[in-house]
């Protein structure tokens, strides 16, 4: 008999409780206790992927609310692979993925949240952010891309932005994919060793790796300041690709189940029409 942790147990284990201090060194990067058996994790992921598809179909038919899933994590933490696995069975209708890279000149000419708001889910949609508005308090902080006083203002602005979304029928699920420095080093090397992955390698990633401690502190601040009752953060142990995908799928399924979308009844019945 396969084992699958409950969604509530996972939430309790992984949530960043609003108002609490965060030390990522105290947060696990392995998830052996959550999914002791990798085969169970694979089965759980498969089951949840099909359920996510069913729930997303209902959300798309209902067209009353949206779900925003934020995947944030340091380089090689698994944002692409998690997105692909969790939504592997989901119809592309009503599903959008956007990866936020370096802002364009047009985006830099506006406030930093302008480009984010353009990609929030429409009613009936699930939108996935691969990186997000949190880059503006992570990379911007570490690389000093904005004055420190401006960055300090952004935590409250981001929390209020997410509250605005929630109050306007967008559920916000935020997942940090948490890996160890050792695992990141192994995965960066893998990219060079595998011909099919070399295109992903960027020498600049090694420059960021030298700033590991600075990035960890920047993440801790973002988690502390922006984990709120309306949009809490979940820190998912991600050294194991298999377990990471299974845990993320459980959290996404839980968010959709909480929304409980309902397929509308337009009132039409077969006897009202002539099909001859």
N, C-alpha and C positions, 0 to 999 in steps of 0.2 A: 504494500500500500504506500503510495507516494505521500510526501509531506509538503505542505504548503502553508507558510505562516499567514495568519490573518492580516487583513489590511490594517485593522486598528492596532495590532501589535507592532507592525512595521512603522506606522505613524508615530506611535509612542516612543519607539526606539530611536527614530531618525529625526524627529522634529527639533528645530531650534526654538525653544520656548521663548515667546516674546518677552523681552526685558532681561534675559539671561546673558551672562558673559560667555564668550565662545573661545575655546582653545582647541584648534584643529589637531594638535598633538594628542589630545584626549579622545578624539573621534576616530573610530576604527576605519582603516582602509580595506580590511578584509571583512568578508561577510559569512564566514564559516558557521557562525552561530545562528544566522538567519536562514541560511540554506546549507545545511551540513553536506548534502549530497547534490553534486552538480546535475545529475540526471533528473532529480526532482525539480531543480531550477529550470531545466530545459522544458520539462512537462508543464510547469506552472506558466512559463512564458508563452508557450503555445496556446494553452487554455485562455489566458488573459488576452492574448492578441485577437482571438476570435470574439471574445466578449466585448473588447474595445470596438471592434468593427460593428457589432450589433448595436451597441450604445451610440456610436457615432452616427449610424444610419437613423436612429430615432431622433438624435439631436438635429440632424440635417432636415428631417421631415418636419419637426416641430418649428424650427426657425424662430425661436424666441430668445435663445441665449447662446453664448459662445464659451469656449474653453481655451485659455492660453496656457501652454506648457512651456516653461522656461528651462532649458538645459544650459547650465553654466558650469565651467570647469577649466582647469589649467590645460595647456596643450597635452594631447594624447589621453585625456581623461575618458574619452569615448562618446562624445556628443553625437557624432555621425552614426556610429554603430548602434547606439541606444535608440536613436530615432528610427533607424531602419528596422530594428528588431521589434520594437514596441508597436509600431504601426504597419507591420509587415502584411497584415490581412485587411487593412483598412482601405476602403474605397477612396480614390483620389478626390471624388466629389465631396466638398465640404472639408477638405484637409489641405492646409497650406504650411509650407516650411520656409523659413527665411533665416539665412545666415548673415549675421551682422559683422561686416569687416570694417576696414578703415573708412571713416566718413568721407563722402565726396565733397567737393567745393560747394555744391548746392546745399548739402546738408549742414556743412559748417557755417553757412550763412544764416542759419536759423538756430533756435534753441535746441539743445541736445536731445530732447524728447520728441521733437517734431518727426524725425524719421521713424521712431518707434511707433508712434500713434498710427502711422500710415499702414502698419502691418498687424494691428490687433485684429482678432477674429471678428468677422461679420456674424450676425445672428445665424445660428445653424452650423457654424464652422468650428473646427479645432485648428488652432494655429500653434505651430511649434517654433520657438526661437532657439536657434543654435548660436549661442552668445546672445547678448541682449543689451538693454539699457544699463546693466550693471558694469559694462565695460567702462562707463564714464565715472565710476568710482573705484575701478580696479586698475586697468592699464593707465587711465588718466592720473591716478594717484601715484602709482609706482614710477611712471615715466615723466611725471610732472608736466602733463600736457595742459593743465589748467591751474590757475592760482589755488592754493590750498583752501582759502576761505570760500571759494566758489564750490570746491568739491565738498566741503563740509555742509554746505547748504543742500547739496543734491540728495543726501540720504532722506531728509524729510520730504523733499520734492518727489522722490521716487515712491516713497510710502504713500504719499497723497495721490500720486498718479495712479497707483494700483488700487487705492481705495475708490477713486473715481471710476475705474473700470468695473470693479466689483459692484458698485452701486448702480451701474448701468448694464447689469446682466452678463458680465464676463467673469467667469470663475478663473482665478489665477493660481496655477500650481507651479511652484518653484523648486527645482531639484539641482543641488550642487553635486557633481560627480567628483568624489574625493579619492585621490590616489596618493601613494607615497612617492617620495623623490626617487627611490630606487626603481619603482615600476616605471616612472616616466623615463628614466634613463634607458631602461630596457626597450621601451616602445619606440623611442627616438632611434635607437640603434637598429631595431627591426625595420624601420622605414627605409634605411639604407641597404640593409641586407636583402630585402625583398624587392625584386625589380618592379613588381606591380604596385609597390607602395612608395617608390622613390620620389614620385611626383609630389607626394605630401610633405617631403622633407624641406624645411626652410632653415638655413643656417642661423637666421635670427632667433629661432626657437632656443638655440643654445645660449644666446645672449640673455633671453628671459630666464632661462634655467639658472643662470648665475644670480638672478634676483629672487630665487625661490622664497627665501625668508620674508622678503618685502611683499611678495604676492600673497603669501600665507596670511600675513598681518592684514593686508588689504581685504582679503576674503573674510577674515574674522570680523572686521569692522562692518562690512556690508551685511553679514549675517546678523550681527548684533543689532544694527541700527534699522534694518529693513525686514526683519521677521516680525510680522504683525498678526493680530487675530484674524484679519481678513485675507492675508496672503502670507502664511508662514513659510519658512524655508525648511527643506528636508535635505539632510546631508547623507548621500548614498555611498557606502563603501564600494570602490570601483577598481580595486586591484585585480579582481576576477571579472573578466568580461561576461562570463555566463551568469554569475550571480547579480552583477550590476543590471543587466538587461531585465532579469526576472523581477528584481525589486522595483525598478522604474515602472514596469508594466503593472505591477500591483498598485502602485500609487496612482497611475493614470486611470486604471479601471475604477479605483475607489473614488476619484474625483467625479468621474462620469456617473457612477452609481449614486453618489450623493445628489447630483443634479437631477437624476431620474427623469430624463426627457421622455415625453409622451407623444406617440404618433397621433396627429389630429384626425378627427373624423369629419370629412367634408359634408357628410349627410347623404351622399349618393348611394343608391341601392340598385341592384341589377334590374329589378322589376320596373324601374323608372325609365328604362331605355329599350330601344328596339335594336337587337343585334343581328337581325336577319339580313 
